[in-house]
Amino acid sequence: MTSFISAWIWSERFWLPENVSWADLERPPAGVEYPRLQHMLCHAFPLAVGVLLFRLLFERLVARPCAHILQIQAGAPRRVQPNAVLERLYQSNTCPDTRQLEGLSKQLDWEERKIQRWFRIRRNQDRPSTQKKFCESMWRFTFYLVIFIYAICHLWVSPWMWDTRQCWHNYPFQPLSPGQYNYYVAELAFYWSLMVSQFTDVKRKDFMIMLVHHLATIFLITISYGNNMLRAGTLVMCVHDASDIFLEAAKLANYAKYQRLCDSLFVVFSISFFLTRLVIFPFWIVYSVLFESWQIIGPYQAWWLINGLLLVLQTLHVIWFYLIARIAVKAIFKGKVSKDDRSDIESSTDEDISSNGSKNCQTSKLRDSSHTGVLNGETHDH
């Protein structure tokens, strides 16, 4: 039964061009090595654990001291008065409506205003500090910068970077280079580490979206390595890493309260996003995978799947750029980038507390939906 399922999942008719078998790829000529998925996975999983451990050391020994230098403090939140009744309700509803407030007021003999204040302070306890968000962004900024530099050094001397038709000549019998292997293992390990750390990182409202995104990214990296589509795969990953560097840099400037630098970096991010995701990616890479591969090797079943996923990704790029452009326009003409309220600290002052609890919560929700969630948010759109 297990062998039947494995044969069905790794069907040669689906994953490989006509007249090519997995056995062909397992017997390369002397001095040549083809990708073997089990080899990469055996290295990627332990490396993902190493990435998690290295990240902890990096945030403690590098990012946190940088935060102190920039005077970004952890800022312990104000603690609420313990109350079992309110805590039980908070676990299921962080913003009680008017009817619930009236019932709690009678049950506890508290003024509704005091109950509103309790819930507001309690919500602040669960919100991350600016220092924590700074450390997370500094880690991602460092990884994207290092991996992008490594990718450019490898691709700059690769003929398929300058002539994308080289991605398909003699496919899939293309030798695996150490640079390709290292790049793929590093990217896969990084995204596996994100899968784990997402449960301990700053919680945001797009948690499930990012979880699905990380799973899709891991799937694409795995299948492109398994059927030896490494040349196009390295180009796709490099193009996506480029703009993320400026996004994380803009976040760091935002957390450090360097508003002008933040605005400038965000505009640079917007331009780089446009060039890499809306120009280079569709007209250079997707064009090659869609048309040049058709001309050279012809379509096969997995070809339709991979091109379909790339076109879906391009559609997301257009949507994301529309949202990004709205913020960039505000940064240029209004002088300040909009913030994302998904993880901002709420004020707990009495003056900010509305006399109507449901109105207060609705206002917060409307404010959340009015922003695109880029600077203080988690943005991985590979």
Contacts in CASP RR format, 6 or more apart in sequence:
PFRMAT RR
TARGET T0000
AUTHOR 0000-0000-0000
METHOD contacts of the structure
MODEL  1
MTSFISAWIWSERFWLPENVSWADLERPPAGVEYPRLQHMLCHAFPLAVG
VLLFRLLFERLVARPCAHILQIQAGAPRRVQPNAVLERLYQSNTCPDTRQ
LEGLSKQLDWEERKIQRWFRIRRNQDRPSTQKKFCESMWRFTFYLVIFIY
AICHLWVSPWMWDTRQCWHNYPFQPLSPGQYNYYVAELAFYWSLMVSQFT
DVKRKDFMIMLVHHLATIFLITISYGNNMLRAGTLVMCVHDASDIFLEAA
KLANYAKYQRLCDSLFVVFSISFFLTRLVIFPFWIVYSVLFESWQIIGPY
QAWWLINGLLLVLQTLHVIWFYLIARIAVKAIFKGKVSKDDRSDIESSTD
EDISSNGSKNCQTSKLRDSSHTGVLNGETHDH
10 22 0 8 1.000
12 20 0 8 1.000
12 21 0 8 1.000
12 22 0 8 1.000
13 301 0 8 1.000
14 300 0 8 1.000
14 301 0 8 1.000
14 302 0 8 1.000
15 223 0 8 1.000
15 226 0 8 1.000
15 227 0 8 1.000
15 301 0 8 1.000
15 302 0 8 1.000
16 22 0 8 1.000
16 172 0 8 1.000
16 227 0 8 1.000
16 300 0 8 1.000
16 302 0 8 1.000
17 171 0 8 1.000
17 172 0 8 1.000
17 297 0 8 1.000
17 298 0 8 1.000
17 300 0 8 1.000
18 300 0 8 1.000
20 172 0 8 1.000
24 173 0 8 1.000
25 34 0 8 1.000
25 35 0 8 1.000
25 172 0 8 1.000
25 173 0 8 1.000
25 228 0 8 1.000
26 34 0 8 1.000
26 36 0 8 1.000
28 34 0 8 1.000
28 173 0 8 1.000
28 175 0 8 1.000
32 175 0 8 1.000
33 175 0 8 1.000
33 176 0 8 1.000
34 172 0 8 1.000
34 173 0 8 1.000
34 174 0 8 1.000
34 175 0 8 1.000
34 176 0 8 1.000
34 228 0 8 1.000
35 176 0 8 1.000
35 181 0 8 1.000
35 225 0 8 1.000
35 226 0 8 1.000
35 228 0 8 1.000
35 230 0 8 1.000
37 222 0 8 1.000
37 225 0 8 1.000
37 226 0 8 1.000
40 181 0 8 1.000
40 184 0 8 1.000
40 185 0 8 1.000
40 188 0 8 1.000
40 225 0 8 1.000
41 222 0 8 1.000
43 185 0 8 1.000
44 185 0 8 1.000
44 188 0 8 1.000
44 189 0 8 1.000
44 192 0 8 1.000
45 189 0 8 1.000
45 192 0 8 1.000
47 185 0 8 1.000
47 186 0 8 1.000
47 189 0 8 1.000
48 188 0 8 1.000
48 189 0 8 1.000
48 190 0 8 1.000
48 192 0 8 1.000
48 193 0 8 1.000
48 196 0 8 1.000
49 193 0 8 1.000
50 189 0 8 1.000
50 193 0 8 1.000
51 189 0 8 1.000
51 190 0 8 1.000
51 192 0 8 1.000
51 193 0 8 1.000
52 193 0 8 1.000
52 196 0 8 1.000
52 197 0 8 1.000
55 139 0 8 1.000
55 193 0 8 1.000
55 197 0 8 1.000
58 138 0 8 1.000
58 139 0 8 1.000
58 142 0 8 1.000
59 135 0 8 1.000
59 136 0 8 1.000
59 138 0 8 1.000
59 139 0 8 1.000
62 138 0 8 1.000
63 134 0 8 1.000
63 135 0 8 1.000
63 138 0 8 1.000
63 139 0 8 1.000
64 131 0 8 1.000
64 135 0 8 1.000
66 134 0 8 1.000
66 138 0 8 1.000
67 73 0 8 1.000
67 131 0 8 1.000
67 134 0 8 1.000
67 135 0 8 1.000
70 134 0 8 1.000
70 256 0 8 1.000
72 130 0 8 1.000
72 131 0 8 1.000
72 134 0 8 1.000
72 255 0 8 1.000
72 256 0 8 1.000
73 129 0 8 1.000
73 130 0 8 1.000
73 131 0 8 1.000
74 129 0 8 1.000
74 131 0 8 1.000
74 132 0 8 1.000
75 129 0 8 1.000
75 130 0 8 1.000
75 131 0 8 1.000
76 129 0 8 1.000
77 121 0 8 1.000
77 124 0 8 1.000
77 125 0 8 1.000
77 127 0 8 1.000
77 129 0 8 1.000
77 345 0 8 1.000
78 121 0 8 1.000
78 124 0 8 1.000
78 125 0 8 1.000
78 348 0 8 1.000
79 121 0 8 1.000
79 125 0 8 1.000
80 118 0 8 1.000
80 121 0 8 1.000
80 122 0 8 1.000
80 125 0 8 1.000
81 118 0 8 1.000
83 108 0 8 1.000
83 118 0 8 1.000
85 104 0 8 1.000
85 107 0 8 1.000
85 108 0 8 1.000
86 104 0 8 1.000
86 108 0 8 1.000
86 115 0 8 1.000
86 118 0 8 1.000
86 119 0 8 1.000
86 122 0 8 1.000
87 122 0 8 1.000
89 96 0 8 1.000
89 100 0 8 1.000
89 104 0 8 1.000
90 119 0 8 1.000
90 122 0 8 1.000
93 100 0 8 1.000
94 119 0 8 1.000
94 122 0 8 1.000
94 123 0 8 1.000
95 119 0 8 1.000
95 357 0 8 1.000
95 358 0 8 1.000
95 360 0 8 1.000
95 361 0 8 1.000
95 364 0 8 1.000
96 104 0 8 1.000
96 115 0 8 1.000
96 119 0 8 1.000
96 357 0 8 1.000
96 358 0 8 1.000
97 357 0 8 1.000
97 358 0 8 1.000
97 361 0 8 1.000
98 356 0 8 1.000
98 357 0 8 1.000
98 358 0 8 1.000
101 112 0 8 1.000
101 115 0 8 1.000
101 116 0 8 1.000
101 357 0 8 1.000
101 358 0 8 1.000
102 112 0 8 1.000
104 110 0 8 1.000
104 112 0 8 1.000
104 115 0 8 1.000
105 111 0 8 1.000
105 112 0 8 1.000
105 115 0 8 1.000
108 115 0 8 1.000
112 355 0 8 1.000
112 357 0 8 1.000
113 353 0 8 1.000
113 355 0 8 1.000
116 353 0 8 1.000
116 354 0 8 1.000
116 357 0 8 1.000
116 360 0 8 1.000
117 348 0 8 1.000
117 350 0 8 1.000
117 353 0 8 1.000
120 346 0 8 1.000
120 348 0 8 1.000
120 352 0 8 1.000
120 353 0 8 1.000
120 360 0 8 1.000
121 348 0 8 1.000
123 346 0 8 1.000
124 345 0 8 1.000
124 346 0 8 1.000
124 348 0 8 1.000
126 203 0 8 1.000
127 343 0 8 1.000
127 344 0 8 1.000
127 345 0 8 1.000
127 346 0 8 1.000
128 202 0 8 1.000
128 203 0 8 1.000
128 343 0 8 1.000
129 345 0 8 1.000
130 255 0 8 1.000
130 345 0 8 1.000
132 202 0 8 1.000
133 202 0 8 1.000
133 251 0 8 1.000
133 255 0 8 1.000
133 343 0 8 1.000
133 376 0 8 1.000
134 252 0 8 1.000
134 255 0 8 1.000
134 256 0 8 1.000
136 201 0 8 1.000
136 202 0 8 1.000
137 248 0 8 1.000
137 251 0 8 1.000
137 252 0 8 1.000
137 255 0 8 1.000
138 248 0 8 1.000
138 252 0 8 1.000
140 244 0 8 1.000
140 248 0 8 1.000
141 245 0 8 1.000
141 248 0 8 1.000
141 249 0 8 1.000
141 251 0 8 1.000
141 252 0 8 1.000
143 190 0 8 1.000
144 241 0 8 1.000
144 244 0 8 1.000
144 245 0 8 1.000
144 248 0 8 1.000
145 245 0 8 1.000
147 183 0 8 1.000
147 186 0 8 1.000
147 187 0 8 1.000
147 190 0 8 1.000
147 241 0 8 1.000
148 238 0 8 1.000
148 241 0 8 1.000
148 242 0 8 1.000
148 245 0 8 1.000
150 182 0 8 1.000
150 183 0 8 1.000
150 186 0 8 1.000
151 183 0 8 1.000
151 234 0 8 1.000
151 237 0 8 1.000
151 238 0 8 1.000
151 241 0 8 1.000
152 238 0 8 1.000
154 177 0 8 1.000
154 179 0 8 1.000
154 180 0 8 1.000
154 183 0 8 1.000
154 234 0 8 1.000
155 161 0 8 1.000
155 234 0 8 1.000
155 235 0 8 1.000
155 238 0 8 1.000
158 231 0 8 1.000
158 234 0 8 1.000
159 166 0 8 1.000
160 166 0 8 1.000
160 167 0 8 1.000
160 231 0 8 1.000
160 232 0 8 1.000
160 235 0 8 1.000
161 235 0 8 1.000
164 232 0 8 1.000
164 235 0 8 1.000
164 284 0 8 1.000
164 285 0 8 1.000
164 287 0 8 1.000
164 288 0 8 1.000
164 292 0 8 1.000
165 288 0 8 1.000
165 292 0 8 1.000
165 296 0 8 1.000
166 231 0 8 1.000
167 229 0 8 1.000
167 231 0 8 1.000
167 232 0 8 1.000
167 235 0 8 1.000
167 288 0 8 1.000
167 289 0 8 1.000
167 292 0 8 1.000
167 293 0 8 1.000
168 288 0 8 1.000
168 292 0 8 1.000
168 293 0 8 1.000
168 296 0 8 1.000
168 297 0 8 1.000
169 296 0 8 1.000
171 228 0 8 1.000
171 229 0 8 1.000
171 293 0 8 1.000
171 296 0 8 1.000
171 297 0 8 1.000
172 227 0 8 1.000
172 228 0 8 1.000
172 229 0 8 1.000
173 228 0 8 1.000
174 228 0 8 1.000
174 230 0 8 1.000
174 231 0 8 1.000
176 228 0 8 1.000
176 230 0 8 1.000
180 230 0 8 1.000
180 231 0 8 1.000
180 234 0 8 1.000
183 234 0 8 1.000
183 237 0 8 1.000
184 221 0 8 1.000
184 225 0 8 1.000
184 230 0 8 1.000
184 234 0 8 1.000
187 221 0 8 1.000
187 237 0 8 1.000
188 218 0 8 1.000
188 221 0 8 1.000
188 222 0 8 1.000
188 225 0 8 1.000
191 214 0 8 1.000
191 217 0 8 1.000
191 218 0 8 1.000
191 221 0 8 1.000
191 382 0 8 1.000
192 218 0 8 1.000
194 214 0 8 1.000
194 380 0 8 1.000
195 211 0 8 1.000
195 214 0 8 1.000
195 215 0 8 1.000
195 218 0 8 1.000
198 207 0 8 1.000
198 210 0 8 1.000
198 211 0 8 1.000
198 214 0 8 1.000
201 378 0 8 1.000
202 343 0 8 1.000
202 378 0 8 1.000
203 343 0 8 1.000
204 210 0 8 1.000
204 342 0 8 1.000
204 343 0 8 1.000
204 377 0 8 1.000
204 378 0 8 1.000
205 342 0 8 1.000
205 368 0 8 1.000
206 342 0 8 1.000
206 377 0 8 1.000
206 378 0 8 1.000
210 378 0 8 1.000
210 380 0 8 1.000
213 380 0 8 1.000
213 381 0 8 1.000
213 382 0 8 1.000
214 380 0 8 1.000
216 309 0 8 1.000
217 380 0 8 1.000
217 382 0 8 1.000
220 309 0 8 1.000
221 237 0 8 1.000
223 302 0 8 1.000
223 306 0 8 1.000
224 230 0 8 1.000
224 232 0 8 1.000
224 233 0 8 1.000
224 236 0 8 1.000
224 306 0 8 1.000
227 302 0 8 1.000
229 306 0 8 1.000
232 285 0 8 1.000
232 288 0 8 1.000
232 289 0 8 1.000
235 284 0 8 1.000
235 285 0 8 1.000
236 281 0 8 1.000
236 285 0 8 1.000
236 310 0 8 1.000
237 382 0 8 1.000
239 276 0 8 1.000
239 277 0 8 1.000
239 280 0 8 1.000
239 281 0 8 1.000
239 285 0 8 1.000
240 276 0 8 1.000
240 277 0 8 1.000
240 281 0 8 1.000
240 381 0 8 1.000
240 382 0 8 1.000
241 382 0 8 1.000
242 272 0 8 1.000
242 276 0 8 1.000
243 269 0 8 1.000
243 272 0 8 1.000
243 273 0 8 1.000
243 276 0 8 1.000
243 277 0 8 1.000
244 379 0 8 1.000
244 380 0 8 1.000
246 265 0 8 1.000
246 266 0 8 1.000
246 268 0 8 1.000
246 269 0 8 1.000
246 272 0 8 1.000
247 266 0 8 1.000
247 269 0 8 1.000
247 273 0 8 1.000
247 374 0 8 1.000
247 379 0 8 1.000
249 265 0 8 1.000
249 269 0 8 1.000
250 262 0 8 1.000
250 265 0 8 1.000
250 266 0 8 1.000
250 268 0 8 1.000
250 269 0 8 1.000
250 337 0 8 1.000
250 375 0 8 1.000
251 375 0 8 1.000
251 376 0 8 1.000
251 377 0 8 1.000
253 259 0 8 1.000
253 261 0 8 1.000
253 262 0 8 1.000
253 265 0 8 1.000
254 262 0 8 1.000
254 337 0 8 1.000
254 339 0 8 1.000
254 375 0 8 1.000
254 376 0 8 1.000
259 335 0 8 1.000
259 336 0 8 1.000
259 337 0 8 1.000
262 337 0 8 1.000
262 375 0 8 1.000
263 331 0 8 1.000
263 332 0 8 1.000
263 335 0 8 1.000
263 336 0 8 1.000
263 337 0 8 1.000
266 327 0 8 1.000
266 328 0 8 1.000
266 331 0 8 1.000
266 337 0 8 1.000
266 374 0 8 1.000
266 375 0 8 1.000
267 328 0 8 1.000
267 331 0 8 1.000
267 332 0 8 1.000
269 324 0 8 1.000
270 321 0 8 1.000
270 324 0 8 1.000
270 325 0 8 1.000
270 327 0 8 1.000
270 328 0 8 1.000
273 320 0 8 1.000
273 321 0 8 1.000
273 324 0 8 1.000
274 321 0 8 1.000
277 314 0 8 1.000
277 317 0 8 1.000
277 320 0 8 1.000
277 321 0 8 1.000
278 317 0 8 1.000
278 318 0 8 1.000
278 321 0 8 1.000
281 314 0 8 1.000
281 317 0 8 1.000
282 314 0 8 1.000
282 317 0 8 1.000
285 310 0 8 1.000
286 307 0 8 1.000
286 310 0 8 1.000
286 311 0 8 1.000
286 314 0 8 1.000
289 306 0 8 1.000
289 307 0 8 1.000
289 310 0 8 1.000
290 307 0 8 1.000
290 310 0 8 1.000
293 299 0 8 1.000
293 303 0 8 1.000
294 303 0 8 1.000
316 381 0 8 1.000
317 381 0 8 1.000
320 381 0 8 1.000
323 372 0 8 1.000
323 374 0 8 1.000
324 372 0 8 1.000
324 374 0 8 1.000
326 372 0 8 1.000
327 337 0 8 1.000
327 338 0 8 1.000
327 372 0 8 1.000
327 374 0 8 1.000
327 375 0 8 1.000
330 336 0 8 1.000
330 337 0 8 1.000
330 338 0 8 1.000
331 337 0 8 1.000
337 375 0 8 1.000
338 371 0 8 1.000
338 372 0 8 1.000
338 375 0 8 1.000
339 371 0 8 1.000
339 375 0 8 1.000
339 376 0 8 1.000
340 371 0 8 1.000
340 372 0 8 1.000
340 373 0 8 1.000
340 374 0 8 1.000
340 375 0 8 1.000
340 376 0 8 1.000
340 377 0 8 1.000
341 364 0 8 1.000
341 367 0 8 1.000
341 368 0 8 1.000
341 371 0 8 1.000
341 376 0 8 1.000
342 368 0 8 1.000
342 373 0 8 1.000
342 376 0 8 1.000
342 377 0 8 1.000
343 376 0 8 1.000
343 377 0 8 1.000
344 376 0 8 1.000
346 352 0 8 1.000
346 364 0 8 1.000
353 360 0 8 1.000
354 360 0 8 1.000
354 363 0 8 1.000
373 379 0 8 1.000
END
